[in-house]
């Protein structure tokens, strides 16, 4: 365990990480570390092996009981969808390959089972840590949680829990497992910050559900704090301030009060229409990854689901989901959200999302390789199973279908050909489905944007995926921190491409949505509105703020703002102008943007 170097000077230290759950927390530090278990490595004889194997199996049984207890508690208190997070932990425990690997290593090395188990699990964790796939890296906390639980049950080390905290605190840790986070529910934890972690980690998901401000991926926060230090956690901007000055404390206290007041006001907008001051209606939908996320879409007042990322349904499991499993998941979402719509994006694997059960080759440029619709067209067996499931679910609600990473009209037609095959099969089987299900294209490749006039003649709608469109247009790898400064949503080229897609869509009478991170950036809402965007699709938690901005401006004024933005020559000028106009027109929301 590394030795911590604490900052004893009381100078203010500001750290930047990844915003995991919004809100502001101000309080005193409580350093939490799942106890560092270093089992004693003992040599054993052949005669000892059966006893060590039995100890291992008993520890697995005990760990399973503990995880099931946590799963039950969270299901009762937060809902079944959050309890299911711990199904991933059970999968690890029940992984026969892992269990056999541990037993095989035990027989080969003839060391105590706890030492062998730790060695094997640490190798798994090291492999994941080196992965470029953010989703896989974010599974490290799940494996670490299981590792620590099994080791505790093998060694008898007592578990520490955040449920035991007796005073309000801000928790600082190298990492927190989902079960650690779950123990915060209803307790005195004001917020938390960790050295590692990402947006898709189960810890981040739990934090959002608990509405506890959180920042992850800070890298060194545990090196600069000690117990009792005053600290601010800004979960909106991913900032943690240790030993804040009086000026910063006062600033953030006011910002915290403003955020909480605004939250109450935004709740009042839930049932109000999303329209401008001069009556132009604008769609505001939510993005989801799992069926359980529908709860957040409804609670934040979204008017539908503009992006259902189905690839997460394929992950964190040993096999591919069956058509029946997918049908039941899509049906559940359709019925829960109706009469509102759901746009289901077909499988978007590749890039930074991989499945271990598929033989996907390593590529030099995975973001521009065998992924998304290209993968689906190469694997029609997998693609058609998903299309059949979506079609069957379309009989139960207002479903739309969208293909990702379309680069031109031929791919769109090829995908539709597979869709027609699936329709014909269902007709022959007498299975009900929506014969006229709307089929759209995700515009995230520059070639699709430039030929959107052609695509608009055959697509029922467009949804602009700005995350990829920006990186492809600007030749900027969005996961490369060395060139992160070049990733500019406000770059004039990006704005021109968005405008081109919207205009081409409208010429053919089809609606155009935007479902990338840009849709949730309130500083850009008025520009996108003025460019003619029909629908914003964003994280459910951002929906109320987007609606507030839309209801605070006329469409005519938004068009003037967009026209002015397109006269600037740099992305920085556009960003500064956008923030300036937001401060002028919606000051209560804009005050949280910073300078």
VEXMARVEX-618494 format. One record per residue: residue in one letter; x, y negated, z negated of N, C-alpha, C in turn. Coordinates in steps of 0.02 Angstrom, whole numbers, plus 50000, padded with zeros to 5 digits. Each point is the difference from the previous one (the first is absolute). Layout:
// residues N
AXYZXYZXYZ...
//
This chain:
// residues 595
X500425005950000499584994150000500444993850000X499844995250047500454994350005499944995549940X500564996949983500014995449944499714993350021X499554997249960499664993850018500424994049978X500034995150045500344993849983499464994749992X499914997749940499464995249987500254992950006X499544995850022500154992850005499854996849933X500524998549962499914997549933499994992449997X500084996650057500074992850000499344996349997X499445003450009499344997050000499904995250058X500435000350050499894995950059499435003250040X499624995750033499465002650041500285004050059X499705005950011500195004250056499375001550041X500034998850066499435001350043500175005650048X499575005250003500125005850042499425000750050X500165002350060499505001050052499935007550015X499385002350000499865007050015499415000750046X499635005549993499435001450043499364999149959X499554995650022499374999249963499595006450003X499845002849942499645006449999499284999249979X499854995249956499324998749978499954992649982X499494996550025499974992749991499844997849930X500154993849985499884997049935500644997649969X499944996349945500584997349964499965002349927X500565002649975500055002149930500574996349967X499884997649939500524996549961500025003249932X500595002249980500065003249934500715002049984X500065004649952500665002249977500155007050028X500645001150012500225006350032499965005949952X499755005550026500075006549967500335004650051X500625001949987500365004450046499765007149988X499785003050054499745006849996500415004550045X500255005449973500365004850041499785006849981X499755003650050499875007049986500665002649974X499985003149942500625002049967500475003950047X500634998549994500495003150044500155007049972X499765005050035500085006949976500595003150036X500525001649963500585003350029500075006849965X499715005150029500015006549966500705002849995X500115003749947500645003349989500065005750051X500575000250034500125005250050500325006049965X499615005549995500255006149967500125005450052X500535003949990500105006050041499535005549974X499725003950045499565005449979500245006550034X499775005549973500185006650028499425002650043X500125005450035499475003050041499405001949957X500155002349938499455002049955499564994049980X500284993950001499634994049980499534997450055X500115002150061499634997150057499245000849993X499745006049984499275000749994499714995349947X500364999149945499764995549947499994992750024X500524997950038500024993250026499454998850051X499875005150041499464999450050499334999249964X499915003849947499374999649962499934993149968X500544997449972499994993249971499794994950053X500285000850060499854995550056499265000350017X499735006050005499295000750018499544997149947X500195000949937499604997149945500024992450002X500594997250016500064992750005499574997450057X499985003650056499574998050056499275000149981X499795005249962499315000549978499814994149954X500454998549952499884994649953499964993250037X500454999250048500004993750038499364999350040X499775005550028499374999950038499424997849955X499985002549939499474998049953500024992549986X500614997449991500084992849985499754995850059X500205002050061499814996150059499245000350011X499705005849989499285000650007499634995749949X500294999449940499704995849948500014992650021X500584997950028500064993050024499514998950058X499985004850046499564999450058499274999249977X499805003949950499324999549973499864993449968X500494997649960499914993549966499924994350050X500434999850051499984994750049499365000550043X499805006150017499385000950038499404997349962X499985001249935499444997649959500014992449993X500604997149991500054992949983500044995550062X500315002450054500094995850059499645002650061X499845006450001499685002950058500405005950028X499645004550032500315006150026500564998450049X499904994550040500504998550052500694998749970X500034997249940500654998749969500265006149963X499555004149975500215006249969500345004550050X499794999550063500285004350053500734998550014X500244994249979500714998450009500435005549969X499755002949945500395005049964499975006950032X499605000650053500015006250038500685001050033X500344994450017500675000550029500485003249950X499924998549936500435002949948499885007549995X499365001950005499845007149996500295003850060X499994996750058500295003250060500745001549991X500344995349967500725001149988500105006049954X499615000249946500055005549952499855006850033X499544999950047499775006350030500375001750064X500524996250015500395001250062500415006449991X499795005350034500355006549991500724999750025X500134996050051500684999350026500454997049945X499754994849966500394996949947500125004949942X499475003449980500075004749944500515005550017X499965002750060500475005250020500714997350006X500064993850021500664996850005500324999549930X499604998149950500254999449932500215006949973X499565004950010500165006849974500605002950036X500054998950067500575002450038500654996949976X499984993449986500604996549975500185002449931X499505001449959500125002749932500385006650005X499785004550043500335006650007500704999450028X500104995150043500654999150032500514996849952X499794994749966500474996149958500035002549928X499485003549979499975002549931500134994549949X499604994750006500004994449953499304999549970X499944996549945499354999349967499494997050049X499375002149993499484998250048499904992550004X500044996349943499904992850002500534996450041X500635002549994500554997050039499915001450074X499795006150016499905001950070499414996150030X499454999549962499414996450024500174992750014X500374996949955500194993050010500444999250062X500465004550010500444999750059499605000450065X499545004850003499605000950061499564994050014X499664997549948499554994250010500394993850019X500594999049970500414994250018500215000150073X500125006050027500185000650071499414997950044X499395002249981499404997950037499944992449999X500104997049941499924992849992500534996350042X500615002650002500544996850039499834999950074X499715005550024499815000350072499474994850015X499504999449956499474995150011500274992849996X500474998949955500274993249991500364997650062X500265004650040500374998250061499544999450061X499365001649991499544999750057499854992850020X499914998950066499794993550024499244999249994X499665005449984499284999949995499794997349932X499694994149999499814996949937499525004449961X499535003250035499525004349966500345005649963X500505003250032500365005449967500414997549941X500324994250008500394997249944499544998649941X499394997850015499544998449946499735006149964X500145005950026499805006249965500515002049947X500574996549997500525001649950499724999749930X499584994849987499744999449931499555005849982X499645002950049499595005949986500435005949980X500535001250039500455005749985500364998949934X500224993849988500354998549937499545001149940X499384998150007499515001049946499935007449984X499925004150051499945007249990500645002849970X500584997850026500655002449974500054998649925X499854993949979500064998249930499525003949956X499405001250025499515003749960500235007349989X500235003050054500245007049994500605000349953X500474995350008500595000049957499824998949926X499504995749988499784999149930499735006549971X499625003550042499715006349976500525005549993X500564999450035500545004949992500454998449941X500094993649986500484997949948499684997949934X499344998750001499674997949939500084992649985X500264996150047500064992749990499304996949999X499874995749951499344997049992499874994750054X499394999950025499824995250053499864993149970X500254994850035499824993249982499444997750046X499554996049975499434997950040499854992649991X499804996750054499814992949996499354999249962X499635005549990499394999749960500174998549927X500635001049980500214998949930500194992749985X500014995750051500184992949989499504996949952X500264996149952499554997149950499934992450006X500324996950050499914992850010500054998450074X499714994350018500014998050070500724999150025X500145003050057500685000050026499995000250076X500584998150029500125001050071500525005650004X499815005450033500435005950003500514999250056X500635001149983500554999950049500315007050000X500085002850060500275006950004500395000950064X500445004950000500345001750063499475002550049X499555004249975499445002450040499455002049953X499395000250024499445002549961499655005350040X499835005549968499635005250034499264998150002X499625003050045499284998650000499675001549933X500235005349966499705001549935500194994849947X500614997250005500184994449955499514994250011X499894998450064499574994450017499285001349978X499785006150008499315001849980499894998849925X500525000949960499944999149928499924992649980X500084995450049499914992949986499274998049994X499565004350027499304998250004499704998549931X499724994049995499684998049937500494998349944X500644999950015500514998649949500264992950003X500554998749964500274993349994500514998050053X500075003950054500484998350052499724994350042X500364994350001499794994150037500205000450074X500575003250013500265000650067500625004349998X500285001850058500625003949999500424998550061X500645001749994500484999150054500505005749998X500215002450060500465005650003500564998750049X500555003649990500584999450045499845003050068X499645005650002499885003450063499255000450013X499825002750058499295000850017499814996050061X499445001950030499764996650060499254999149998X499734996750051499294998450003499565006250003X500255005450029499585006050007500105005149945X500394998349949500105004749945499355000749961X499915005949970499405001149960499994995349940X500584997949976500044995349945499694993350021X500164997750060499714993750026499255000750009X499775005750025499295001150009499634999749934X500305003349949499694999949934499984992949972X500544996150010500024993149974499444995850029X499885000850065499464996150032499325002049970X499905006549990499365002349974499894997549929X500534999549961499964997649931500004992449996X500154996750058500044992750004500514997349950X500585003349999500574997849959500524997050046X500184993649991500524996950043500645004149998X500275001350060500605004250003500454998150058X500655000749989500514999050051500465006049998X500145003050058500445005850002500594998550047X500485004650002500574999350046500454994149984X500074998249936500424994249981500745001649997X500185006450000500685002550002500394999149935X499954994249967500444998949942499664996949940X499345000149997499664996749944500205003149933X500125006649998500195003249936500704997949978X500404997250045500674997849982500014993049968X499464996250009500024993049978499514998449943X499665005249975499534998749945500185004249939X499754997749944500025004149939499334999349965X499865004549955499364999949964499884993349968X499394997350009499814993749969500124993950043X500375000750055500104994350044499344997550029X499904993450003499414997450034500075001250076X499455001750032500035001650071499344998250034X500054998250064499404998750042500015005050057X499435003250012499935004550057499484996950047X500224998250059499564997150051499875005450053X499435003449993499845005650044499754997950068X499884993450010499794997850067500594999150046X500554997349972500584998450042500595004749988X499925005049955500545004749988500594996949964X499864995549952500534996549964499965001649925X500585001049970500055000849927500504994949974X499814996349949500434994949971500145001949927X500635001049985500225001949933500264993849964X499824999249937500184994149960499824993550036X499364999250018499804994150038500074993649959X500164994650034500054993449967499304997749981X499964994849958499354997449980499604997650061X500374997250048499674997450060499685005850040X500375005550006499735005750037499435003349962X500065000349933499465002949960499354996150009X500074993449997499414995750007499705000750070X500435000250050499775000750070499615006550009X500285005549973499675006550010499385000949956X499994996749942499395000349959499424996750038X500164994350031499484996550039499805004350061X500495003150031499865004150059499585006249980X500155002849941499625005749976499274998049987X499904994349968499334997549988499634998750066X500364997050048499704998550065499805006550035X500445005049997499865006450034499395003349969X499954999849934499435003249966499354996350013X500044993250002499404996150016499785001450072X500495000150045499865001350070499695006950009X500265004949962499735006750005499265000249984X499794996249949499294999749982499604996750056X500294994650029499654996550054499935004450062X500545003750015499995004250060499495005749994X499885002349939499505005349990499324997550023X499874993549991499374997150019499905000150076X500565000450038499955000050073499805006850028X500015005149959499915006950023499385000850044X499454997149979499375001050037499864994550051X500454995150005499904994650048500275001950069X499714997350053500245001850067500694997250014X500375003450042500664997750021499914995850063X499934993549990499904995550057500304993249986X500194996550052500314993449994499484994749982X500234994049985499544994649981499514998350056X500205001150063499554998650055499655006350026X500005005349960499575005750014500285005650042X500655000050015500285005650039500125005949954X499715005750017500085006049959500665003550017X500355002149947500655003450008499985006349958X500205005650029500015006249963500605000449953X499895002549940500555001349954499925007149974X500455004350021499955007249982500605002049959X499965006049971500555002549959500385005650034X500635000749984500415005650024500025005449945X499955006350020500055005349951500475005550025X500245004149952500445005650017499695006649979X499574999849949499695006149974499264998749990X499585005250003499284999049990499834996349935X500415001249949499874996949935500074992450001X500374997450050500114992850004499374996150017X499475003550020499374996650017499744996049940X500145002449941499774996549938500254992850001X500644998950016500284993350001499714995750056X499855003150057499714996450057499324997149979X499595004149967499334997849980500054994849944X500435001349950500034995549942500264993150017X500404999450054500284993550018499604996550055X499435002950019499554996650046500185000350073X500405004950021500165000750071499375002350038X499994998450065499405001450040500105006150045X500415004549978500155006050038500725002149990X500205005250035500695002449997500304999250070X500474995450006500294998450065500585004450019X500265003749951500565004650014500015005549948X499855006150022500065005949958500625003750025X500554999649961500635003150019499975007449983X499865004250048499875007049985500625004249988X500604997450017500605004249993500155001849927X499774995849952500145001549930499625006249977X499465001750037499625006049984500425006250016X500494999350045500425005650021500615000949955X500134995049958500635000149962499905003049930X500575001249968500015002449931499655006749994X500085004350051499705006649999500445004750040X499895006549992500435005050032499755002050069X499374998350016499725002250064499624994250033X499795001150061499604995050035499275000449976X499664994349995499295000249981499595003350055X499515003849981499565003250049499504995050027X499685001850054499464995850028499464998849948X499835005349962499464999549951500194995149944X500615000449976500234995349948499954992950025X500244998950061499984993250027499284997650009X499585004350027499294998250009499694997849935X500115003949946499704998249936500274993349973X500654998750011500294993749977499704994150039X499985000650066499744994550042499254999049988X499645005549991499284999649986499884996249935X500415001749949499914996849934500104992450006X500514997950038500134992850009499434996850038X499785003350054499464997250042499364998949960X499825005049959499384999649961500064994949944X500604999549971500094995449943499974992750022X500254998550060500064993050021499414997750042X499595004650028499474997950046499494995749963X499704995250036499974999250073500614996650031X500504998349959500604996950028500405005150040X500464997450040500385004250047500655002649969X500285005250031500665002649983500385001150065X500594996950005500445001250057500525005149978X499955006150029500485005349983500565000050051X500614998749976500585000350044500235007350003X500105002550060500245006950005500725000449974X500215006049990500645001649968500584995650025X500314996549954500574995650017500625002549964X500215006050017500615002849970500614997850040X500595000549967500624997950032500204993349971X500544997050027500254993749972500255001149929X499614997749950500205000949930499545005049964X499605003950039499545004849970500095006850034X500245004949963500135006650028499645005349959X499905005750033499735005949966500535005449999X500135002749941500525005149994499805006550036X499335001350006499795006350030500024999950076X500154994350030500054999650073500734999550021X500155003150054500695000050025500114993650041X500064994449964500104993650034500754998650001X500294999250059500734998950004500204993349972X500614999849972500274993649977500174995750061X499854993649996500114995650057500424994049980X500374997550047500404993949987499554994049987X499434999850035499554994349995499295002549987X499855002549939499355003249988499404995450010X500094993449989499434995450009499804999450073X500465001550046499854999650071500045006950032X499905005249961500095006850025499355003950006X500045006449980499455004750007499524999049942X499544995450008499564998349944499314998050025X499544999449952499334997450012499655003750058X499734996250048499625003150054500455004550043X500644998550003500475004150039500045007049969X500055000249934500015006449964499345003750010X499444996449996499355003250005499895002950069X500224996550052499915002650068500455006150012X500575000349966500465005750006499765006049959X499574998649949499735005349957499234999750002X499705001650057499274999450006499625004449951X500315005549975499675004249951499854996149936X500514996249976499924995949940499534994150014X500104996850058499614994150019499265001750007X499855005550036499305001750012499635001949936X500355003349955499695001749935499784993749964X500424994850003499824993749967499424996650037X500034999950066499474996950039499325003449989X500005006649996499395003749986499724998149932X500444999549951499784998249932499704992949999X500324995350035499744993250003499324999850035X499955003550057499375000250036499435002949957X500145005549966499495003049957499784995249945X500494996449971499834995349946499624993950026X500064998650066499664994250029499245000649997X499755006149989499275001049994499744997549932X500464998349955499804998149931500114992749983X500254996150047500134993049985500244996250061X500204993949989500204995550054500765000550012X500215005250035500725001250011500234997350067X500614997450001500354998250061500665003650000X500295000850059500625003850009500524995650032X500635000549977500534995750027500645004050007X500344999150058500645003450012500584995249984X500505002549963500584995749983500545000250053X500394994750003500604999550042499875001350074X499434997750024499875000450072500474995250036X500355002450051500474995750036499734997950069X499465003350022499714998450064499375003950013X499674998650056499355002950015500035007650009X500575002750025500035007250011499955003949935X500344997649947499965003549935499284999649974X499684994350008499314999349977499555005050035X500095000750065499595004650039500155007349981X500645001549989500185006949981499695001949932X500024995349953499705001249935499245001050007X499704995950042499275000750011499835006650033X500455002650041499885006550031499955005549948X500444999849950499985004949945499354999049960X499814993749990499374998549965499415003050037X499994999450066499455002850040499985007649994X500585003249997500035007349990499685001849933X500174996149948499725001349933499244999050001X499764994950035499284998850005499655005850034X500295002450055499705005550037499965006349958X500525001449961500005005849956499424999549949X499924994149971499484999149949499305000550031X499934997450061499355000750034499815007350008X500495004050024499885007150010499835003649935X500304997649945499885003149935499364997349967X499694995050032499394997149972500114995849939X500604997149994500174995949941499844992750015X499654996749954499804993050010500604995349992X500024994850042500504994649993499764994050040X500314994349989499824993950036500315000150069X499595001150051500265000550069500344993550022X499794994449970500264993550021500464996949947X500365004249964500454997449949500494995050032X500064993949973500454995050030500735002249993X500384999450053500705002050001500434993950016X500464998349955500424994150008500745001650004X500384994950015500735000750004500334995549948X500505002749967500404996049955500554996650042X500034993549996500494996250040500594998449955X500545004150006500594999049959500645000750039X499935001250065500575000650045499964994150050X500554996350011499974994350045499705001550068X500145005950027499725001750066499245000349998X499725002249943499275000349993499724992949995X500354995649964499774993149995500014996650068X500535001150038500084996750065499505002750051X499815006349993499515003050047499325000849966X499874996049949499375000549964499404998150044X500134996350055499454998550047499765006550033X500475004650013499825006550030499675004549949X500305000449941499725004349947499304997749979X499884993550001499354997449977499425002350044X500155002050061499485002450045499745006949980X500395003749961499805006949982499945001149924X500294995749960499955000749927499384996549975X499715002649946499414996949970500184994349953X500635000149975500244994749956500765000549995X500304994749976500724999849986500104998949925X500535002749974500244998249932500754999050005X500224994049984500714998250007500385002349938X500475004550011500425002449944500644995949998X499994994649962500564995250003500645002649969X499965004849953500625002549969500495002550053X499755004350045500425002650054500084995050057X499474996450016500054995250056500564995049988X500064997849938500534995149983500695003250008X500095006049972500665003150003500205001850071X499525002250041500165001750069500134993750042X499614994849988500084993850039500654996449984X500195000149936500594996249979500625004449994X499935006550015500565004849993500294999849930X499555000349951500204999849929499745006249965X500455004149974499815005849961499734997649933X499355001049988499694997049940500205003449935X500385005650003500245003049938500754998849990X500294995750041500714998449995500094993349964X500225000349937500054993949961500504995050027X500495002350041500514995550026499714995050050X499465001950035499714995450049499284998249983X499825001049937499314998549978499814992850014X500484995549998499864992950010499764998550071X500135004650046499784999150070499285002450012X499725003549951499325002650007499514994449984X499784996450052499594994149992499315000850031X499485000849961499325000350027499804993650037X500324994449980499824993550030500434998250060X500425004650023500424998650059499544998250058X500164994750039499574998050056499835005750047X500475004650011499865005750045499445004349973X499995001049934499485004149969499324996750006X499984993449985499364996450006499745000150072X500454999450048499795000150070499725006850020X500315005449976499755006750014499315001149969X499924997849938499355000749967499464996250039X500164993950020499524995950038499835003450066X500505002950033499895003450064499515005949992X500115003949948499575005849988499294997949985X499924994949957499334997649983499644997450062X500344995950040499684997250060499815005450050X500455004950010499865005450048499425004449975X499975001249935499445003849972499354996450011X499994993449986499384996150005499774999450073X500474999850047499804999650071499595006050021X500145005849969499635006150015499445001449950X499894995149955499455000649952500105004949944X500645001549982500125004649944500294996349941X499835002049938500264996749940500735001749987X500364995449967500705001149985500114999049925X500285005049968500164999749929500764999849991X500224998649940500725000449983500065003649934X500405005449999500025004349941500695000649968X500494996050022500665000249969500034995749938X500614999549971500094996149939499824992650011X500064997650062499824993050014499284998549980X499565005050006499294998949985499894998249927X500465002249956499924998649929500394994049975X500334996450046500404994149982499554993950005X499784997449943499524994450001500284993750033X500664999350001500294994150032499905000150076X499855006050028499915000650072499275001050021X499555000249951499305001350015499704995050049X500134993549988499704994950042500285000150071X500645001650007500305000550067499685005850038X499965005849968499705005950033499274998850017X499644996849955499314998250012499954995450061X500444995050003500004995350055500215002950066X500395005449998500195003550062499425004050029X499465000649961499405003450024499905006949972X500385002149950499955006749972499295001349974X499745005950015499325001849979499975003249932X500555003449981499985003849937500695000549968X500014999049935500605001149960499915006749965X500505004450003499975006349964500625000549957X499905000249934500574999349955499905004349938X500494999849956499945003449936499384997449964X499595004449972499374997749968500114994449949X500565000249965500114995049948500084993050028X500184999550065500104993450032499354997350030X499485004150004499384998050034499694993749971X499924999349933499684993949974500374993650018X500675000149999500374993950017499924998250074X500015005150043499904998650072499314997150011X499505002749967499324997450007499954992849975X500354998549945500004993349974500274995050051X500555001850033500304995650050499534999150059X499715005550025499544999750057499414995449984X499735000349939499424996049981500184992849983X500654998450001500224993249982500194995750059X499935002650061500224996350059499505001050056X499944995050044499585000850059500405003550055X499645003350044500345003350056500354994950044X499694994350010500304994750042500654997649970X500034999249934500624997949967500525005550005X499805006349992500475005650005500315000350069X499604998650053500275000050068500534994550009X499874994249970500504994650004500645002049964X499945003449943500585002249962500405005150040X499655004750032500345005150041500354996850060X499664995350033500314996650057500634996249980X499974996749942500584996449975500575004849983X499835005649969500505005049980500385002550062X499665000650056500325002750060500444994850036X500014993949974500454995050030500705000249968X500075003449944500645000349965500465005050035X500654998849992500495004350035500315005349956X499894999849935500285005149955499475002749953X500105006249977499545003049953499984996349934X500574997349979500034996449936499554993850002X500014996450057499584994150006499265001949997X499825005550032499315002449998499795001649928X500445003649964499855002049931499914994049955X500444995150006499954993949959499364996250014X499834999550065499394996550019499385003649974X500015006750005499435004049977499884999149926X500535000149961499944999149927499764993049984X500244995150037499804993049989499254999150011X499745002850055499284999350014499585003949949X500255005849977499635003849950499964996249935X500554996749981499994996049939499504994350005X499944997350059499544994450009499275002249999X499865005850030499315002150010499745004949946X500455004049972499795004849948500504999649942X500044994449965500534999049950500005005049942X499405002449979499995004549943500335006850015X499965002250063500345006250020500734998650017X500124994550034500684998550026500504998649945X499784998149941500474998249947500455005849980X499815006250016500405005849982500525001850052X500044996150055500465001950054500724998349985X500124995049958500694997749989500204995450056X500584996849991500234995250051500325003650058
//
